[in-house]
Amino acid sequence: MGSVTDEVWRLNLDSLQSSIKENEYVLKESLILNQIYPNPFSNSITIEYKLKKPVEVTISIYNHLGQKVKGITERKSVGQQKIEWSCKELPVGIYFCVLKTNKGIQTTKMIKS
């Protein structure tokens, strides 16, 4: 039989997992990250996503150290969206594209070659 502490942790973990699943569903209902191409990329990259509802989208690019190298804010657009980003100045390496709305966050790994 587990201790009281084990039961409290189990309850908190179950609650957290349920909350994560609900947030994933809400995010999928409002934002779909279609593709990022080409990946690997060299001089520029295209980020495509679709919004089902009018929300503000913040797109941030981070390097492998977690440092923000670019920030883009798109305001209240609906439907298919496409952003082309010229990134010639970035060194070769691994980057992360983070799309954020008030409903959640999606992250995708990108490789600059």
Contact map, one row per residue, 1 for C-alpha under 8 A:
11100000000000000000000000000000000000000000000000000000000000000000000000000000000000000000000000000000000000000
11111110000000000000000000000000000000000000000000000000000000000000000000000000000000000000000000000000000000000
11111110000000000000000000000000000000000000000000000000000000000000000000000000000000000000000000000000000000000
01111111000000000000000000000000000000000000000000000000000000000000000000000000000000000000000000000000000000000
01111111100000000000000000000000000000000000000000000000000000000000000000000000000000000000000000000000000000000
01111111110000000000000000000000000000000000000000000000000000000000000000000000000000000000000000000000000000000
01111111111000000000000000000000000000000000000000000000000000000000000000000000000000000000000000000000000000000
00011111111100000000000000000000000000000000000000000000000000000000000000000000000000000000000000000000000000000
00001111111110000000000000000000000000000000000000000000000000000000000000000000000000000000000000000000000000000
00000111111111000000000000000000000000000000000000000000000000000000000000000000000000000000000000000000000000000
00000011111111100000000000000000000000000000000000000000000000000000000000000000000000000000000000000000000000000
00000001111111110000000000000000000000000000000000000000000000000000000000000000000000000000000000000000000000000
00000000111111111000000000000000000000000000000000000000000000000000000000000000000000000000000000000000000000000
00000000011111111100000000000000000000000000000000000000000000000000000000000000000000000000000000000000000000000
00000000001111111110000000000000000000000000000000000000000000000000000000000000000000000000000000000000000000000
00000000000111111111000000000000000000000000000000000000000000000000000000000000000000000000000000000000000000000
00000000000011111111100000000000000000000000000000000000000000000000000000000000000000000000000000000000000000000
00000000000001111111110000000000000000000000000000000000000000000000000000000000000000000000000000000000000000000
00000000000000111111111000000000000000000000000000000000000000000000000000000000000000000000000000000000000000000
00000000000000011111111100000000000000000000000000000000000000000000000000000000000000000000000000000000000000000
00000000000000001111111110000000000000000000000000000000000000000000000000000000000000000000000000000000000000000
00000000000000000111111111000000000000000000000000000000000000000000000000000000000000000000000000000000000000000
00000000000000000011111111100000000000000000000000000000000000000000000000000000000000000000000000000011000000000
00000000000000000001111111110000000000000000000000000000000000000000000000000000000000000000000000000001000000000
00000000000000000000111111111000000000000000000000000000000000000000000000000000000000000000000000000000000000000
00000000000000000000011111111100000000000000000000000000000000000000000000000000000000000000000000000011000000000
00000000000000000000001111111111000000000000000000000000000000000000000000000000000000000000000000000011100000000
00000000000000000000000111111111000000000000000000000000000000000000000000000000000000000000000000000000000000000
00000000000000000000000011111111000000000000000000010000000000000000000000000000000000000000000000000000000000000
00000000000000000000000001111111000000000000000000111000000000000000000000000000000000000000000000000010000000000
00000000000000000000000000111111100000000000000011111000000000000000000000000000000000000000000000000000000000000
00000000000000000000000000111111110000000000000011100000000000000000000000000000000000000000000000000000000000000
00000000000000000000000000000011111000000000000111000000000000000000000000000000000000000000000000000000010000000
00000000000000000000000000000001111100000000001111000000000000000000000000000000000000000000000000000000000000000
00000000000000000000000000000000111110000000001110000000000000000000000000000000000000000000000000000000000000000
00000000000000000000000000000000011111100000111100000000000000000000000000000000000000000000000000000000000000000
00000000000000000000000000000000001111111000111000000000000000000000000000000000000000000000000000000000000000000
00000000000000000000000000000000000111111000110000000000000000000000000000000000000000000000000000000000000000000
00000000000000000000000000000000000111111000100000000000000000000000000000000000000000000000000000000000000001110
00000000000000000000000000000000000011111100000000000000000000000000000000000000000000000000000000000000000001111
00000000000000000000000000000000000011111111100000000000000000000000000000000000000000000000000000000000000001111
00000000000000000000000000000000000000011111100000000000000000000000000000000000000000110000000000000000000000011
00000000000000000000000000000000000000001111100000000000000000000000000000000000000001110000000000000000000000000
00000000000000000000000000000000000000001111110000000000000000000000000000000000000111110000000000000000000000000
00000000000000000000000000000000000111101111111000000000000000000000000000000000000111100000000000000000000000000
00000000000000000000000000000000000111000001111100000000000000000000000000000000011110000000000000000000000000000
00000000000000000000000000000000011110000000111110000000000000000000000000000000011110000000000000000000000000000
00000000000000000000000000000000111100000000011111000000000000000000000000000001111000000000000000000000000000000
00000000000000000000000000000011111000000000001111100000000000000000000000000001110000000000000000000000000000000
00000000000000000000000000000011110000000000000111110000000000000000000000000111100000000000000000000000000000000
00000000000000000000000000000111000000000000000011111110000000000000000000001111100000000000000000000000000000000
00000000000000000000000000001110000000000000000001111100000000000000000000000110000000000000000000000000000000000
00000000000000000000000000000110000000000000000000111110000000000000000000001110000000000000000000000000000000000
00000000000000000000000000000000000000000000000000111111000000000000000000011100000000000000000000000000000000000
00000000000000000000000000000000000000000000000000101111100000000000000000111100000000000000000000001100000000000
00000000000000000000000000000000000000000000000000000111110000000000000011111000000000000000000000001100000000000
00000000000000000000000000000000000000000000000000000011111000000000000011110000000000000000000000111000000000000
00000000000000000000000000000000000000000000000000000001111100000000001111000000000000000000000001111000000000000
00000000000000000000000000000000000000000000000000000000111110000000001111000000000000000000000011110000000000000
00000000000000000000000000000000000000000000000000000000011111000001111100000000000000000000000011100000000000000
00000000000000000000000000000000000000000000000000000000001111100001111000000000000000000000001111000000000000000
00000000000000000000000000000000000000000000000000000000000111111111110000000000000000000000001111000000000000000
00000000000000000000000000000000000000000000000000000000000011111111100000000000000000000000111100000000000000000
00000000000000000000000000000000000000000000000000000000000001111110000000000000000000000000111100000000000000000
00000000000000000000000000000000000000000000000000000000000001111110000000000000000000000000000000000000000000000
00000000000000000000000000000000000000000000000000000000000001111111000000000000000000000000000000000000000000000
00000000000000000000000000000000000000000000000000000000000001111111100000000000000000000000000000000000000000000
00000000000000000000000000000000000000000000000000000000000111100111111000000000000000000000000000000000000000000
00000000000000000000000000000000000000000000000000000000000111100011111000000000000000000000000000000000000000000
00000000000000000000000000000000000000000000000000000000000111000001111100000000000000000000000000000000000000000
00000000000000000000000000000000000000000000000000000000011110000001111110000000000000000000000000000000000000000
00000000000000000000000000000000000000000000000000000000011100000000011111000000000000000000000000000000000000000
00000000000000000000000000000000000000000000000000000001111000000000001111100000000000000000000000000000000000000
00000000000000000000000000000000000000000000000000000001111000000000000111111000000000000000000000000000000000000
00000000000000000000000000000000000000000000000000000011100000000000000011111000000000000000000000000000000000000
00000000000000000000000000000000000000000000000000000111100000000000000001111100000000000000000000000000000000000
00000000000000000000000000000000000000000000000000101111000000000000000001111110000000000000000000000000000000000
00000000000000000000000000000000000000000000000001111110000000000000000000011111100000000000000000000000000000000
00000000000000000000000000000000000000000000000001111000000000000000000000001111100000000000000000000000000000000
00000000000000000000000000000000000000000000000111100000000000000000000000000111110000000000000000000000000000000
00000000000000000000000000000000000000000000000111100000000000000000000000000111111000000000000000000000000000000
00000000000000000000000000000000000000000000011110000000000000000000000000000001111100000000000000000000000000000
00000000000000000000000000000000000000000000011100000000000000000000000000000000111110000000000000000000000000000
00000000000000000000000000000000000000000001111000000000000000000000000000000000011111000000000000000000000000000
00000000000000000000000000000000000000000001111000000000000000000000000000000000001111100000000000000000000000000
00000000000000000000000000000000000000000011100000000000000000000000000000000000000111110000000000000000000000000
00000000000000000000000000000000000000000111100000000000000000000000000000000000000011111100000000000000000000000
00000000000000000000000000000000000000000111000000000000000000000000000000000000000001111100000000000000000000000
00000000000000000000000000000000000000000000000000000000000000000000000000000000000000111110000000000000000000000
00000000000000000000000000000000000000000000000000000000000000000000000000000000000000111111000000000000000000000
00000000000000000000000000000000000000000000000000000000000000000000000000000000000000001111100000000000000000010
00000000000000000000000000000000000000000000000000000000000000000000000000000000000000000111110000000000000000111
00000000000000000000000000000000000000000000000000000000000000110000000000000000000000000011111000000000000000111
00000000000000000000000000000000000000000000000000000000000000110000000000000000000000000001111100000000000011110
00000000000000000000000000000000000000000000000000000000000011110000000000000000000000000000111110000000000011110
00000000000000000000000000000000000000000000000000000000000011110000000000000000000000000000011111000000001111000
00000000000000000000000000000000000000000000000000000000001111000000000000000000000000000000001111100000001111000
00000000000000000000000000000000000000000000000000000000011111000000000000000000000000000000000111110000111100000
00000000000000000000000000000000000000000000000000000000111100000000000000000000000000000000000011111000111000000
00000000000000000000000000000000000000000000000000000000111000000000000000000000000000000000000001111111110000000
00000000000000000000000000000000000000000000000000000011110000000000000000000000000000000000000000111111100000000
00000000000000000000000000000000000000000000000000000011000000000000000000000000000000000000000000011111000000000
00000000000000000000001001100100000000000000000000000000000000000000000000000000000000000000000000011111100000000
00000000000000000000001101100000000000000000000000000000000000000000000000000000000000000000000000011111110000000
00000000000000000000000000100000000000000000000000000000000000000000000000000000000000000000000001111011111000000
00000000000000000000000000000000100000000000000000000000000000000000000000000000000000000000000001110001111100000
00000000000000000000000000000000000000000000000000000000000000000000000000000000000000000000000111100000111110000
00000000000000000000000000000000000000000000000000000000000000000000000000000000000000000000000111000000011111000
00000000000000000000000000000000000000000000000000000000000000000000000000000000000000000000011110000000001111100
00000000000000000000000000000000000000111000000000000000000000000000000000000000000000000000011110000000000111110
00000000000000000000000000000000000000111000000000000000000000000000000000000000000000000001111000000000000011111
00000000000000000000000000000000000000111100000000000000000000000000000000000000000000000011111000000000000001111
00000000000000000000000000000000000000011100000000000000000000000000000000000000000000000001100000000000000000111
